[in-house]
């Protein structure tokens, strides 16, 4: 089976409410959809949202990379040589991880369809169902507590709380208000999105530990490049620390693991450049006895379906952050994963199980 054509489509879906972190505020989910068609008629879908503040990728840049670099490189190539195919994609450009992820996802969709298997089974098939957390955007303490209560009432048992935008005292106040509102039965994890410096992160985490706020983990407390600072926080707190923006590649992961700079790693397909490279990170972490989360950007169901299939395939991926499609006012894809409250079912369709794309959300 050979690649016959590659097409791209721009899409945009408004969010129900603004998504706010220490790095940015998002009101519309922009994305680039990729369609790969093979010579036997098999179709594979991929996706890449522009996330300038994390990956550095713009919508136009992603579009250019796919149409001007990957398309002439890949059309006519056989999917039976998949290892060489994915390595060719990785070597064709430096960075541009979102564009690489979009084409990688679409190719994996085709390959799993060729194998007549759901993608998670093709990749390893560890489990069939996942439970996602739900993200509480950074706002005033009272507003965040009310949001947390609403999500718990909707059936979510794990909340991911955004912090790191203001003074530490304000972040502690936010978590106290949330914990008071929802009680102790709900799991809370924090994401500082690089918003703290190492010593103030230690001070904040120690204070929350002393207050008994029972935080499951703290994600990326310091700047992405500050590996020494990340290690300092990990060494001086009891709460598990997770590396996110610090880990794009297997090389980054190895450095974090060898330094013991974090207790866990958050793998995102848009950072890694797709499933092929993400799998290397997961396997490497497994060799070090480290558990991983698979997270996402503000993506539609195509990208999240791919991330969920990857996450379900590996035993050391134990945490899932796949709430983005639930934040959108519409559903771009027909098929793919199915949400039942906080639970996600992957289904038994070959590949991603995506059947079609809702053209009302596409440009042109």
C-alpha positions in Angstrom: 0.0 0.0 0.0 1.5 3.3 -1.1 0.7 7.0 -0.2 -1.3 8.4 -3.1 -2.1 11.9 -1.9 -1.8 14.3 1.1 -4.4 17.1 1.7 -4.7 19.7 4.4 -7.7 21.7 5.8 -7.8 24.5 8.3 -10.4 24.3 11.0 -11.6 26.4 13.9 -14.1 25.7 16.7 -15.0 28.1 19.5 -14.6 27.0 23.1 -17.5 27.1 25.6 -15.4 29.2 28.0 -11.9 30.7 27.7 -9.1 28.3 28.6 -6.5 30.2 30.7 -3.1 29.1 31.8 0.1 30.9 33.0 1.2 30.9 29.3 -1.9 31.9 27.3 -5.7 32.3 27.0 -7.5 30.4 24.2 -11.1 31.2 23.0 -11.0 29.4 19.6 -9.4 26.1 18.8 -7.6 26.5 15.5 -6.2 23.4 13.9 -4.9 21.9 10.7 -6.4 18.6 9.6 -4.4 16.2 7.4 -5.9 13.6 5.1 -3.7 10.9 3.7 -5.2 8.7 1.0 -3.5 5.5 -0.1 -3.6 3.8 -3.5 -6.1 1.3 -2.4 -8.5 4.0 -1.1 -7.6 3.8 2.6 -7.8 7.2 4.3 -5.9 8.3 7.4 -6.6 11.4 9.4 -4.2 13.6 11.4 -4.3 16.9 13.2 -2.0 19.7 14.5 -3.1 22.8 16.4 -0.7 25.8 16.5 0.6 26.3 20.0 3.1 29.1 19.6 4.1 29.5 23.3 5.0 25.8 23.7 6.0 24.3 20.4 6.7 27.5 18.5 4.5 26.3 15.6 2.1 28.5 13.7 -0.9 27.4 11.6 0.8 28.6 8.4 4.1 27.0 9.4 2.4 23.6 10.0 0.6 23.9 6.7 3.8 24.8 4.8 5.8 21.9 6.3 3.1 19.4 5.4 2.5 20.6 1.8 6.0 21.7 0.8 8.2 19.3 2.7 6.3 16.1 3.7 4.0 15.9 0.6 6.8 15.6 -2.0 8.8 13.5 0.4 6.1 10.9 1.1 3.7 10.6 -1.9 4.5 7.3 -3.6 6.2 5.8 -0.6 5.1 2.3 0.7 3.6 2.0 4.2 5.2 -1.4 4.5 8.5 0.3 5.2 7.0 2.2 8.1 10.2 2.5 10.3 12.2 4.1 7.5 9.2 6.3 6.7 8.9 7.7 10.2 12.7 8.2 10.4 12.6 10.0 7.1 9.9 12.4 8.5 12.0 13.1 11.6 15.2 13.8 9.6 13.5 16.0 7.0 13.2 19.1 9.3 14.4 20.3 12.6 11.7 21.1 15.2 8.3 21.5 13.5 7.0 18.9 15.9 3.3 19.7 15.4 3.5 19.2 11.6 5.5 16.0 12.1 2.8 14.8 14.5 -0.1 15.5 12.2 1.4 13.5 9.3 2.6 10.8 11.7 -0.9 10.3 13.1 -2.5 10.1 9.7 0.1 7.5 8.6 -0.4 5.4 11.8 -4.2 5.5 11.1 -3.5 4.1 7.6 -1.1 1.5 8.8 -3.4 0.2 11.6 -6.2 0.0 9.0 -3.9 -2.0 6.8 -3.4 -4.4 9.8 -7.2 -4.4 10.4 -6.7 -3.4 14.0 -7.6 -0.5 16.3 -4.5 1.6 16.6 -4.1 1.0 20.3 -4.0 -2.8 19.7 -1.6 -2.4 16.8 0.7 -0.3 19.1 0.6 -2.7 22.1 -3.0 -3.0 23.2 -2.5 -2.6 27.0 -6.0 -1.5 27.9 -9.3 -0.5 26.2 -10.7 2.3 28.5 -9.2 5.4 30.0 -10.3 8.0 32.5 -9.5 11.6 31.7 -9.1 14.5 34.2 -10.7 17.9 33.6 -8.8 21.1 33.6 -9.7 24.1 35.8 -8.5 27.3 34.2 -6.6 29.9 36.3 -9.0 32.5 37.5 -10.0 34.1 40.9 -10.1 31.6 43.7 -13.9 31.7 44.1 -14.5 31.2 40.3 -12.1 28.2 40.2 -13.8 26.6 43.2 -17.1 27.0 41.5 -15.7 25.5 38.3 -14.2 22.6 40.2 -17.6 21.9 41.9 -19.3 21.9 38.5 -16.8 19.4 37.0 -17.1 17.1 39.9 -20.9 17.2 39.7 -20.5 16.3 36.0 -18.7 13.1 37.1 -15.0 13.9 36.9 -12.9 12.4 39.7 -9.6 13.9 38.8 -9.0 17.7 38.3 -6.0 19.4 36.8 -5.7 22.9 38.3 -3.8 25.6 36.4 -1.6 27.8 38.6 1.6 29.8 38.2 0.1 33.0 36.8 0.3 35.2 39.9 1.9 35.4 43.3 2.4 32.1 45.2 0.0 33.2 48.0 -2.7 33.6 45.4 -2.1 30.1 44.0 -2.2 28.6 47.6 -5.5 30.5 48.2 -6.9 29.0 44.9 -6.1 25.4 45.9 -7.4 25.9 49.5 -10.7 27.3 48.0 -11.0 24.3 45.6 -10.2 21.7 48.3 -12.7 23.3 50.6 -15.4 23.2 47.9 -14.9 19.6 46.6 -13.6 17.8 49.7 -10.9 15.2 49.8 -12.3 12.4 47.6 -11.4 14.1 44.4 -7.8 13.8 43.0 -6.1 17.1 42.4 -3.0 17.6 40.3 -1.5 21.1 39.6 0.1 22.5 36.4 2.2 25.6 36.8 3.1 25.8 33.1 6.6 27.0 33.9 5.2 29.8 36.0 7.4 29.5 39.1 11.1 29.8 39.8 12.8 26.9 41.6 13.0 28.2 45.1 9.5 29.8 45.1 8.1 26.5 43.7 9.6 24.6 46.6 8.2 27.2 49.0 4.7 26.9 47.4 4.7 23.1 47.3 6.0 22.9 50.9 3.2 25.2 52.1 0.6 23.2 50.3 2.0 20.0 51.8 2.0 21.6 55.3 -1.7 22.6 54.8 -2.6 19.0 53.9 -4.0 20.0 50.5 -3.2 16.5 49.2 -1.8 17.3 45.8 -1.2 14.2 43.6 1.6 15.8 41.5 2.9 19.2 40.3 3.5 19.6 36.5 6.3 21.7 35.1 6.9 24.1 38.0 9.8 25.9 36.3 10.9 27.0 32.8 11.3 24.3 30.2 15.1 24.9 29.8 15.8 24.9 33.6 16.6 21.2 34.1 18.7 22.0 37.2 15.8 24.0 38.7 13.4 21.1 38.0 15.8 18.7 39.7 16.1 21.2 42.7 12.3 21.2 43.1 12.1 17.4 42.8 14.8 16.9 45.4 13.4 19.4 47.9 9.7 18.4 47.9 7.7 15.3 48.8 5.0 15.8 46.1 5.8 14.0 42.8 7.1 16.4 40.1 6.2 15.9 36.4 8.2 17.2 33.5 6.2 18.5 30.6 7.6 21.3 28.4 11.1 20.2 29.4 10.6 17.0 27.4 10.1 17.2 23.6 12.4 14.4 22.4 13.8 11.1 23.5 17.1 13.0 24.1 15.3 15.4 26.5 13.7 12.5 28.2 17.0 10.7 28.7 18.6 13.8 30.2 15.7 14.2 32.6 15.8 10.5 33.6 19.6 10.4 34.0 19.5 13.5 36.2 16.5 12.2 38.1 15.2 15.7 37.6 11.5 14.6 37.7 9.4 11.8 39.0 7.2 11.5 35.9 7.0 12.7 32.3 4.1 14.1 30.4 4.2 13.0 26.8 2.4 15.0 24.1 2.3 14.0 20.5 2.6 17.6 19.4 5.8 18.0 21.4 7.3 14.7 20.4 6.5 14.9 16.7 4.0 12.1 16.7 3.5 8.6 17.9 6.7 7.1 16.5 8.9 9.4 18.7 6.4 9.4 21.6 6.7 5.7 21.8 10.5 6.0 22.2 10.0 8.3 25.2 7.5 6.0 26.8 9.8 2.9 26.3 12.8 4.9 27.7 10.8 6.0 30.8 9.6 2.4 31.3 13.2 1.2 31.4 13.8 3.7 34.2 10.7 2.6 36.1 9.0 6.0 35.5 5.3 6.4 34.9 4.0 8.8 32.3 1.0 10.9 31.5 -0.2 11.5 28.0 -1.6 15.0 27.6 -2.6 17.3 24.7 -2.9 20.8 23.5 -6.3 22.3 22.7 -7.1 19.8 20.0 -10.2 18.3 18.4 -11.3 14.7 18.6 -8.9 13.6 15.8 -5.7 14.5 17.7 -7.1 13.4 21.1 -8.2 10.1 19.6 -4.6 9.5 18.4 -3.2 10.4 21.8 -5.7 8.2 23.6 -4.8 5.2 21.4 -1.1 5.8 22.0 -1.7 6.1 25.8 -3.8 2.9 26.0 -1.0 0.9 24.3 1.7 1.2 27.0 1.6 -0.1 30.6 3.7 2.7 32.1 1.3 5.4 30.8 -1.0 5.7 33.8 -2.5 9.2 33.6 -4.6 10.9 30.9 -5.4 14.5 30.1 -7.8 14.3 27.2 -10.5 16.9 28.1 -10.0 19.3 25.2 -12.8 18.1 22.9 -15.2 18.5 25.9 -14.3 22.2 25.9 -15.4 22.8 22.3 -18.8 24.0 21.1 -18.8 21.4 18.3 -17.4 18.1 17.2 -15.1 18.2 14.2 -14.9 14.4 13.6 -17.5 11.6 13.3 -16.2 8.4 14.9 -13.1 8.2 17.1 -13.1 7.9 20.9 -16.4 8.1 22.8 -16.8 10.0 26.0 -19.0 8.6 28.8 -18.6 11.1 31.5 -14.9 11.0 32.5 -14.4 7.6 30.8 -13.1 7.2 27.3 -13.9 4.2 25.2 -11.6 3.5 22.2 -13.8 1.2 20.2 -13.0 -1.7 17.9 -12.8 0.1 14.5 -9.5 -0.2 12.6 -7.1 2.7 13.0 -8.4 5.7 14.8 -12.0 4.9 14.0 -12.6 8.4 12.5 -15.1 8.1 9.8 -15.5 11.7 8.5 -14.8 15.4 9.2 -17.5 18.0 9.8 -16.9 20.4 7.0 -18.8 23.2 8.7 -15.7 23.8 10.9 -13.3 23.8 8.0 -12.2 26.9 5.9 -13.1 27.0 2.3 
